[in-house]
Amino acid sequence: MDRFSFLGSVHAQLIEDQYERYLKNPDGTEPSWRAFFQGYDFAKEIYAEEDLDGGGVPEEVVKEFHVLNLIQGYRSRGHLFTKTNPVRMRRSYEPTLDIENFGLSKDDL
């Protein structure tokens, strides 16, 4: 069982009140709450506000996700480009799998 599973059933206002008390007097806070809020403060230090806007993500990583989205597009819709039925022709399909639609360009190839 997760050590912090009790937080799922706790009212949000209670957590905010406990955090306010922790900020005023960390030593006066119950040890389990203190440990929780120390982890919270640690996460706030590591993931600063300026990183939340996406500025901290390298462009190579963003491009990799664009490529993964393109691959998923071919997996889900690529069969619509094939001629697998010899009896009747498949209706024409407008391609939506252009790399530009996935945030990529010819220079990225």
N, CA, C and O atoms as a GROMACS GRO file, in nm:
protein
  436
    1MET      N    1   0.084  -0.118   0.000
    1MET     CA    2   0.000   0.000   0.000
    1MET      C    3   0.088   0.125   0.000
    1MET      O    4   0.192   0.130   0.066
    2ASP      N    5   0.045   0.224  -0.075
    2ASP     CA    6   0.119   0.349  -0.088
    2ASP      C    7   0.118   0.424   0.044
    2ASP      O    8   0.015   0.431   0.112
    3ARG      N    9   0.232   0.480   0.079
    3ARG     CA   10   0.242   0.553   0.207
    3ARG      C   11   0.153   0.676   0.210
    3ARG      O   12   0.111   0.719   0.318
    4PHE      N   13   0.124   0.733   0.095
    4PHE     CA   14   0.044   0.855   0.091
    4PHE      C   15  -0.096   0.830   0.034
    4PHE      O   16  -0.159   0.922  -0.017
    5SER      N   17  -0.145   0.707   0.042
    5SER     CA   18  -0.277   0.676  -0.012
    5SER      C   19  -0.388   0.749   0.063
    5SER      O   20  -0.496   0.769   0.008
    6PHE      N   21  -0.364   0.788   0.186
    6PHE     CA   22  -0.465   0.859   0.263
    6PHE      C   23  -0.499   0.994   0.201
    6PHE      O   24  -0.605   1.050   0.230
    7LEU      N   25  -0.412   1.046   0.117
    7LEU     CA   26  -0.435   1.178   0.057
    7LEU      C   27  -0.550   1.177  -0.042
    7LEU      O   28  -0.608   1.282  -0.070
    8GLY      N   29  -0.584   1.060  -0.096
    8GLY     CA   30  -0.694   1.052  -0.191
    8GLY      C   31  -0.828   1.084  -0.129
    8GLY      O   32  -0.919   1.128  -0.200
    9SER      N   33  -0.843   1.062  -0.002
    9SER     CA   34  -0.972   1.087   0.063
    9SER      C   35  -0.971   1.211   0.152
    9SER      O   36  -1.068   1.235   0.225
   10VAL      N   37  -0.865   1.289   0.147
   10VAL     CA   38  -0.854   1.408   0.232
   10VAL      C   39  -0.908   1.528   0.156
   10VAL      O   40  -0.886   1.543   0.036
   11HIS      N   41  -0.978   1.612   0.227
   11HIS     CA   42  -1.032   1.735   0.169
   11HIS      C   43  -0.917   1.829   0.133
   11HIS      O   44  -0.822   1.843   0.209
   12ALA      N   45  -0.927   1.893   0.017
   12ALA     CA   46  -0.818   1.979  -0.031
   12ALA      C   47  -0.790   2.096   0.064
   12ALA      O   48  -0.676   2.136   0.082
   13GLN      N   49  -0.895   2.148   0.124
   13GLN     CA   50  -0.876   2.261   0.216
   13GLN      C   51  -0.793   2.218   0.338
   13GLN      O   52  -0.714   2.297   0.389
   14LEU      N   53  -0.812   2.094   0.383
   14LEU     CA   54  -0.733   2.043   0.495
   14LEU      C   55  -0.584   2.041   0.460
   14LEU      O   56  -0.500   2.078   0.541
   15ILE      N   57  -0.554   1.997   0.338
   15ILE     CA   58  -0.414   1.992   0.295
   15ILE      C   59  -0.357   2.134   0.288
   15ILE      O   60  -0.244   2.157   0.330
   16GLU      N   61  -0.435   2.227   0.235
   16GLU     CA   62  -0.388   2.365   0.228
   16GLU      C   63  -0.364   2.422   0.367
   16GLU      O   64  -0.265   2.492   0.390
   17ASP      N   65  -0.454   2.393   0.460
   17ASP     CA   66  -0.436   2.441   0.598
   17ASP      C   67  -0.311   2.382   0.661
   17ASP      O   68  -0.234   2.451   0.728
   18GLN      N   69  -0.292   2.252   0.640
   18GLN     CA   70  -0.173   2.186   0.695
   18GLN      C   71  -0.046   2.247   0.635
   18GLN      O   72   0.054   2.266   0.705
   19TYR      N   73  -0.050   2.277   0.505
   19TYR     CA   74   0.068   2.334   0.439
   19TYR      C   75   0.097   2.474   0.493
   19TYR      O   76   0.213   2.511   0.512
   20GLU      N   77  -0.008   2.552   0.516
   20GLU     CA   78   0.012   2.686   0.576
   20GLU      C   79   0.079   2.673   0.712
   20GLU      O   80   0.171   2.749   0.744
   21ARG      N   81   0.032   2.578   0.793
   21ARG     CA   82   0.093   2.556   0.926
   21ARG      C   83   0.238   2.511   0.912
   21ARG      O   84   0.325   2.552   0.989
   22TYR      N   85   0.262   2.425   0.813
   22TYR     CA   86   0.398   2.377   0.789
   22TYR      C   87   0.491   2.492   0.752
   22TYR      O   88   0.605   2.499   0.800
   23LEU      N   89   0.443   2.584   0.668
   23LEU     CA   90   0.527   2.697   0.628
   23LEU      C   91   0.560   2.787   0.746
   23LEU      O   92   0.669   2.844   0.753
   24LYS      N   93   0.465   2.801   0.838
   24LYS     CA   94   0.487   2.886   0.955
   24LYS      C   95   0.578   2.819   1.057
   24LYS      O   96   0.664   2.885   1.117
   25ASN      N   97   0.559   2.688   1.078
   25ASN     CA   98   0.635   2.617   1.180
   25ASN      C   99   0.658   2.472   1.136
   25ASN      O  100   0.580   2.384   1.174
   26PRO      N  101   0.763   2.445   1.057
   26PRO     CA  102   0.786   2.309   1.010
   26PRO      C  103   0.808   2.208   1.123
   26PRO      O  104   0.766   2.093   1.111
   27ASP      N  105   0.874   2.249   1.231
   27ASP     CA  106   0.901   2.155   1.340
   27ASP      C  107   0.775   2.121   1.419
   27ASP      O  108   0.770   2.016   1.484
   28GLY      N  109   0.675   2.206   1.415
   28GLY     CA  110   0.551   2.181   1.487
   28GLY      C  111   0.451   2.097   1.409
   28GLY      O  112   0.344   2.065   1.459
   29THR      N  113   0.487   2.062   1.286
   29THR     CA  114   0.399   1.982   1.201
   29THR      C  115   0.421   1.834   1.229
   29THR      O  116   0.534   1.791   1.255
   30GLU      N  117   0.314   1.758   1.223
   30GLU     CA  118   0.321   1.613   1.246
   30GLU      C  119   0.420   1.552   1.145
   30GLU      O  120   0.421   1.593   1.029
   31PRO      N  121   0.503   1.454   1.186
   31PRO     CA  122   0.613   1.404   1.102
   31PRO      C  123   0.572   1.354   0.964
   31PRO      O  124   0.644   1.378   0.867
   32SER      N  125   0.458   1.286   0.951
   32SER     CA  126   0.420   1.236   0.818
   32SER      C  127   0.383   1.352   0.725
   32SER      O  128   0.414   1.348   0.606
   33TRP      N  129   0.315   1.454   0.780
   33TRP     CA  130   0.283   1.571   0.699
   33TRP      C  131   0.411   1.646   0.664
   33TRP      O  132   0.425   1.696   0.552
   34ARG      N  133   0.504   1.655   0.757
   34ARG     CA  134   0.630   1.724   0.732
   34ARG      C  135   0.705   1.655   0.617
   34ARG      O  136   0.758   1.722   0.529
   35ALA      N  137   0.709   1.523   0.620
   35ALA     CA  138   0.777   1.449   0.512
   35ALA      C  139   0.708   1.474   0.378
   35ALA      O  140   0.774   1.489   0.275
   36PHE      N  141   0.576   1.477   0.380
   36PHE     CA  142   0.502   1.502   0.257
   36PHE      C  143   0.535   1.640   0.201
   36PHE      O  144   0.563   1.654   0.082
   37PHE      N  145   0.531   1.741   0.286
   37PHE     CA  146   0.554   1.878   0.240
   37PHE      C  147   0.701   1.902   0.204
   37PHE      O  148   0.729   1.987   0.120
   38GLN      N  149   0.793   1.830   0.266
   38GLN     CA  150   0.934   1.842   0.226
   38GLN      C  151   0.951   1.791   0.083
   38GLN      O  152   1.024   1.850   0.004
   39GLY      N  153   0.884   1.682   0.051
   39GLY     CA  154   0.887   1.633  -0.087
   39GLY      C  155   0.822   1.730  -0.183
   39GLY      O  156   0.867   1.746  -0.296
   40TYR      N  157   0.715   1.793  -0.138
   40TYR     CA  158   0.646   1.893  -0.219
   40TYR      C  159   0.738   2.011  -0.248
   40TYR      O  160   0.748   2.057  -0.362
   41ASP      N  161   0.806   2.060  -0.145
   41ASP     CA  162   0.899   2.172  -0.163
   41ASP      C  163   1.016   2.132  -0.253
   41ASP      O  164   1.062   2.212  -0.335
   42PHE      N  165   1.063   2.009  -0.238
   42PHE     CA  166   1.172   1.960  -0.322
   42PHE      C  167   1.131   1.959  -0.469
   42PHE      O  168   1.208   2.000  -0.556
   43ALA      N  169   1.009   1.914  -0.496
   43ALA     CA  170   0.959   1.912  -0.634
   43ALA      C  171   0.945   2.053  -0.690
   43ALA      O  172   0.970   2.076  -0.808
   44LYS      N  173   0.904   2.146  -0.605
   44LYS     CA  174   0.891   2.284  -0.651
   44LYS      C  175   1.027   2.343  -0.687
   44LYS      O  176   1.037   2.425  -0.778
   45GLU      N  177   1.132   2.301  -0.616
   45GLU     CA  178   1.266   2.350  -0.647
   45GLU      C  179   1.317   2.294  -0.779
   45GLU      O  180   1.379   2.365  -0.858
   46ILE      N  181   1.290   2.166  -0.803
   46ILE     CA  182   1.340   2.101  -0.924
   46ILE      C  183   1.263   2.146  -1.047
   46ILE      O  184   1.323   2.178  -1.150
   47TYR      N  185   1.130   2.149  -1.037
   47TYR     CA  186   1.046   2.187  -1.150
   47TYR      C  187   0.997   2.330  -1.128
   47TYR      O  188   0.884   2.352  -1.085
   48ALA      N  189   1.082   2.424  -1.158
   48ALA     CA  190   1.050   2.565  -1.137
   48ALA      C  191   0.943   2.609  -1.235
   48ALA      O  192   0.919   2.544  -1.337
   49GLU      N  193   0.878   2.720  -1.204
   49GLU     CA  194   0.769   2.772  -1.287
   49GLU      C  195   0.812   2.799  -1.431
   49GLU      O  196   0.734   2.776  -1.523
   50GLU      N  197   0.935   2.847  -1.451
   50GLU     CA  198   0.976   2.879  -1.588
   50GLU      C  199   0.988   2.755  -1.674
   50GLU      O  200   0.984   2.766  -1.797
   51ASP      N  201   1.004   2.637  -1.615
   51ASP     CA  202   1.012   2.514  -1.693
   51ASP      C  203   0.875   2.462  -1.732
   51ASP      O  204   0.865   2.379  -1.822
   52LEU      N  205   0.770   2.508  -1.668
   52LEU     CA  206   0.637   2.456  -1.694
   52LEU      C  207   0.580   2.506  -1.826
   52LEU      O  208   0.486   2.444  -1.878
   53ASP      N  209   0.631   2.613  -1.881
   53ASP     CA  210   0.577   2.666  -2.006
   53ASP      C  211   0.634   2.596  -2.128
   53ASP      O  212   0.603   2.635  -2.241
   54GLY      N  213   0.714   2.495  -2.111
   54GLY     CA  214   0.772   2.421  -2.221
   54GLY      C  215   0.907   2.474  -2.264
   54GLY      O  216   0.972   2.414  -2.350
   55GLY      N  217   0.952   2.583  -2.205
   55GLY     CA  218   1.081   2.640  -2.241
   55GLY      C  219   1.196   2.552  -2.200
   55GLY      O  220   1.305   2.566  -2.256
   56GLY      N  221   1.177   2.463  -2.105
   56GLY     CA  222   1.283   2.378  -2.058
   56GLY      C  223   1.298   2.250  -2.137
   56GLY      O  224   1.389   2.172  -2.109
   57VAL      N  225   1.210   2.225  -2.235
   57VAL     CA  226   1.216   2.102  -2.313
   57VAL      C  227   1.303   2.127  -2.436
   57VAL      O  228   1.275   2.218  -2.514
   58PRO      N  229   1.408   2.048  -2.454
   58PRO     CA  230   1.495   2.066  -2.570
   58PRO      C  231   1.418   2.042  -2.701
   58PRO      O  232   1.326   1.961  -2.706
   59GLU      N  233   1.457   2.114  -2.804
   59GLU     CA  234   1.386   2.103  -2.932
   59GLU      C  235   1.398   1.962  -2.991
   59GLU      O  236   1.307   1.917  -3.060
   60GLU      N  237   1.509   1.894  -2.965
   60GLU     CA  238   1.524   1.757  -3.016
   60GLU      C  239   1.417   1.665  -2.959
   60GLU      O  240   1.365   1.578  -3.029
   61VAL      N  241   1.383   1.686  -2.833
   61VAL     CA  242   1.280   1.603  -2.770
   61VAL      C  243   1.144   1.633  -2.831
   61VAL      O  244   1.065   1.541  -2.856
   62VAL      N  245   1.117   1.760  -2.856
   62VAL     CA  246   0.991   1.798  -2.919
   62VAL      C  247   0.980   1.734  -3.057
   62VAL      O  248   0.874   1.683  -3.094
   63LYS      N  249   1.089   1.737  -3.134
   63LYS     CA  250   1.090   1.675  -3.267
   63LYS      C  251   1.067   1.525  -3.258
   63LYS      O  252   0.998   1.468  -3.342
   64GLU      N  253   1.125   1.461  -3.158
   64GLU     CA  254   1.105   1.318  -3.141
   64GLU      C  255   0.958   1.286  -3.118
   64GLU      O  256   0.906   1.187  -3.171
   65PHE      N  257   0.891   1.368  -3.041
   65PHE     CA  258   0.748   1.345  -3.019
   65PHE      C  259   0.667   1.370  -3.146
   65PHE      O  260   0.567   1.303  -3.170
   66HIS      N  261   0.710   1.466  -3.227
   66HIS     CA  262   0.643   1.487  -3.356
   66HIS      C  263   0.660   1.363  -3.444
   66HIS      O  264   0.565   1.322  -3.512
   67VAL      N  265   0.779   1.306  -3.444
   67VAL     CA  266   0.803   1.185  -3.523
   67VAL      C  267   0.718   1.069  -3.471
   67VAL      O  268   0.661   0.994  -3.549
   68LEU      N  269   0.709   1.055  -3.340
   68LEU     CA  270   0.625   0.949  -3.283
   68LEU      C  271   0.479   0.968  -3.323
   68LEU      O  272   0.410   0.870  -3.350
   69ASN      N  273   0.431   1.092  -3.325
   69ASN     CA  274   0.294   1.118  -3.369
   69ASN      C  275   0.276   1.082  -3.516
   69ASN      O  276   0.171   1.030  -3.554
   70LEU      N  277   0.376   1.110  -3.599
   70LEU     CA  278   0.370   1.074  -3.741
   70LEU      C  279   0.365   0.922  -3.757
   70LEU      O  280   0.286   0.871  -3.836
   71ILE      N  281   0.447   0.851  -3.683
   71ILE     CA  282   0.446   0.704  -3.688
   71ILE      C  283   0.309   0.651  -3.647
   71ILE      O  284   0.256   0.560  -3.712
   72GLN      N  285   0.252   0.706  -3.542
   72GLN     CA  286   0.120   0.662  -3.498
   72GLN      C  287   0.015   0.692  -3.605
   72GLN      O  288  -0.078   0.614  -3.624
   73GLY      N  289   0.029   0.804  -3.673
   73GLY     CA  290  -0.063   0.836  -3.782
   73GLY      C  291  -0.058   0.732  -3.892
   73GLY      O  292  -0.162   0.691  -3.944
   74TYR      N  293   0.063   0.689  -3.930
   74TYR     CA  294   0.075   0.585  -4.032
   74TYR      C  295   0.021   0.451  -3.982
   74TYR      O  296  -0.036   0.375  -4.060
   75ARG      N  297   0.038   0.423  -3.856
   75ARG     CA  298  -0.014   0.298  -3.801
   75ARG      C  299  -0.166   0.296  -3.804
   75ARG      O  300  -0.228   0.193  -3.832
   76SER      N  301  -0.227   0.410  -3.776
   76SER     CA  302  -0.373   0.412  -3.766
   76SER      C  303  -0.441   0.438  -3.900
   76SER      O  304  -0.554   0.392  -3.920
   77ARG      N  305  -0.376   0.511  -3.994
   77ARG     CA  306  -0.443   0.546  -4.119
   77ARG      C  307  -0.366   0.504  -4.244
   77ARG      O  308  -0.415   0.525  -4.355
   78GLY      N  309  -0.251   0.447  -4.227
   78GLY     CA  310  -0.169   0.412  -4.343
   78GLY      C  311  -0.233   0.308  -4.433
   78GLY      O  312  -0.208   0.308  -4.554
   79HIS      N  313  -0.315   0.221  -4.379
   79HIS     CA  314  -0.379   0.118  -4.461
   79HIS      C  315  -0.474   0.177  -4.564
   79HIS      O  316  -0.507   0.111  -4.662
   80LEU      N  317  -0.519   0.300  -4.543
   80LEU     CA  318  -0.611   0.363  -4.636
   80LEU      C  319  -0.544   0.401  -4.768
   80LEU      O  320  -0.612   0.433  -4.865
   81PHE      N  321  -0.411   0.398  -4.773
   81PHE     CA  322  -0.338   0.430  -4.895
   81PHE      C  323  -0.309   0.306  -4.980
   81PHE      O  324  -0.262   0.320  -5.093
   82THR      N  325  -0.335   0.189  -4.930
   82THR     CA  326  -0.297   0.066  -4.999
   82THR      C  327  -0.407   0.019  -5.093
   82THR      O  328  -0.523   0.059  -5.081
   83LYS      N  329  -0.368  -0.066  -5.185
   83LYS     CA  330  -0.463  -0.130  -5.276
   83LYS      C  331  -0.459  -0.279  -5.245
   83LYS      O  332  -0.391  -0.356  -5.313
   84THR      N  333  -0.532  -0.318  -5.143
   84THR     CA  334  -0.528  -0.457  -5.097
   84THR      C  335  -0.647  -0.539  -5.143
   84THR      O  336  -0.647  -0.661  -5.125
   85ASN      N  337  -0.749  -0.477  -5.201
   85ASN     CA  338  -0.867  -0.549  -5.245
   85ASN      C  339  -0.866  -0.557  -5.397
   85ASN      O  340  -0.889  -0.456  -5.464
   86PRO      N  341  -0.839  -0.676  -5.454
   86PRO     CA  342  -0.833  -0.687  -5.600
   86PRO      C  343  -0.970  -0.682  -5.666
   86PRO      O  344  -0.978  -0.664  -5.788
   87VAL      N  345  -1.077  -0.698  -5.591
   87VAL     CA  346  -1.212  -0.703  -5.648
   87VAL      C  347  -1.266  -0.563  -5.677
   87VAL      O  348  -1.324  -0.540  -5.783
   88ARG      N  349  -1.248  -0.473  -5.585
   88ARG     CA  350  -1.298  -0.338  -5.610
   88ARG      C  351  -1.195  -0.236  -5.562
   88ARG      O  352  -1.115  -0.262  -5.473
   89MET      N  353  -1.201  -0.123  -5.624
   89MET     CA  354  -1.107  -0.016  -5.590
   89MET      C  355  -1.152   0.054  -5.462
   89MET      O  356  -1.271   0.071  -5.437
   90ARG      N  357  -1.056   0.092  -5.386
   90ARG     CA  358  -1.083   0.171  -5.266
   90ARG      C  359  -1.112   0.314  -5.310
   90ARG      O  360  -1.053   0.364  -5.405
   91ARG      N  361  -1.204   0.379  -5.239
   91ARG     CA  362  -1.233   0.518  -5.274
   91ARG      C  363  -1.108   0.604  -5.252
   91ARG      O  364  -1.021   0.570  -5.172
   92SER      N  365  -1.101   0.712  -5.323
   92SER     CA  366  -0.981   0.796  -5.311
   92SER      C  367  -0.978   0.858  -5.173
   92SER      O  368  -1.081   0.890  -5.113
   93TYR      N  369  -0.860   0.874  -5.125
   93TYR     CA  370  -0.840   0.923  -4.989
   93TYR      C  371  -0.745   1.040  -4.994
   93TYR      O  372  -0.636   1.030  -5.050
   94GLU      N  373  -0.786   1.150  -4.935
   94GLU     CA  374  -0.699   1.268  -4.928
   94GLU      C  375  -0.594   1.245  -4.819
   94GLU      O  376  -0.631   1.219  -4.704
   95PRO      N  377  -0.468   1.254  -4.851
   95PRO     CA  378  -0.366   1.228  -4.749
   95PRO      C  379  -0.363   1.335  -4.641
   95PRO      O  380  -0.359   1.455  -4.670
   96THR      N  381  -0.366   1.291  -4.519
   96THR     CA  382  -0.350   1.382  -4.405
   96THR      C  383  -0.222   1.347  -4.330
   96THR      O  384  -0.198   1.396  -4.220
   97LEU      N  385  -0.141   1.263  -4.390
   97LEU     CA  386  -0.019   1.218  -4.324
   97LEU      C  387   0.104   1.293  -4.375
   97LEU      O  388   0.215   1.241  -4.368
   98ASP      N  389   0.084   1.412  -4.426
   98ASP     CA  390   0.198   1.494  -4.466
   98ASP      C  391   0.277   1.531  -4.342
   98ASP      O  392   0.220   1.555  -4.235
   99ILE      N  393   0.408   1.535  -4.356
   99ILE     CA  394   0.490   1.562  -4.237
   99ILE      C  395   0.466   1.701  -4.183
   99ILE      O  396   0.487   1.725  -4.064
  100GLU      N  397   0.422   1.793  -4.267
  100GLU     CA  398   0.393   1.929  -4.219
  100GLU      C  399   0.277   1.929  -4.119
  100GLU      O  400   0.273   2.013  -4.029
  101ASN      N  401   0.185   1.835  -4.135
  101ASN     CA  402   0.071   1.825  -4.042
  101ASN      C  403   0.115   1.778  -3.903
  101ASN      O  404   0.037   1.786  -3.808
  102PHE      N  405   0.236   1.730  -3.892
  102PHE     CA  406   0.286   1.678  -3.765
  102PHE      C  407   0.398   1.765  -3.708
  102PHE      O  408   0.473   1.721  -3.621
  103GLY      N  409   0.410   1.887  -3.758
  103GLY     CA  410   0.509   1.979  -3.704
  103GLY      C  411   0.651   1.952  -3.753
  103GLY      O  412   0.747   1.995  -3.690
  104LEU      N  413   0.663   1.881  -3.865
  104LEU     CA  414   0.795   1.849  -3.919
  104LEU      C  415   0.810   1.914  -4.056
  104LEU      O  416   0.712   1.958  -4.116
  105SER      N  417   0.931   1.920  -4.106
  105SER     CA  418   0.957   1.974  -4.240
  105SER      C  419   1.054   1.882  -4.313
  105SER      O  420   1.108   1.788  -4.254
  106LYS      N  421   1.074   1.910  -4.441
  106LYS     CA  422   1.169   1.830  -4.520
  106LYS      C  423   1.310   1.839  -4.463
  106LYS      O  424   1.389   1.745  -4.476
  107ASP      N  425   1.342   1.951  -4.399
  107ASP     CA  426   1.474   1.967  -4.338
  107ASP      C  427   1.496   1.872  -4.221
  107ASP      O  428   1.610   1.843  -4.185
  108ASP      N  429   1.387   1.824  -4.160
  108ASP     CA  430   1.399   1.734  -4.046
  108ASP      C  431   1.430   1.591  -4.086
  108ASP      O  432   1.465   1.508  -4.002
  109LEU      N  433   1.417   1.561  -4.216
  109LEU     CA  434   1.440   1.423  -4.261
  109LEU      C  435   1.587   1.387  -4.259
  109LEU      O  436   1.623   1.274  -4.294
   0.00000   0.00000   0.00000
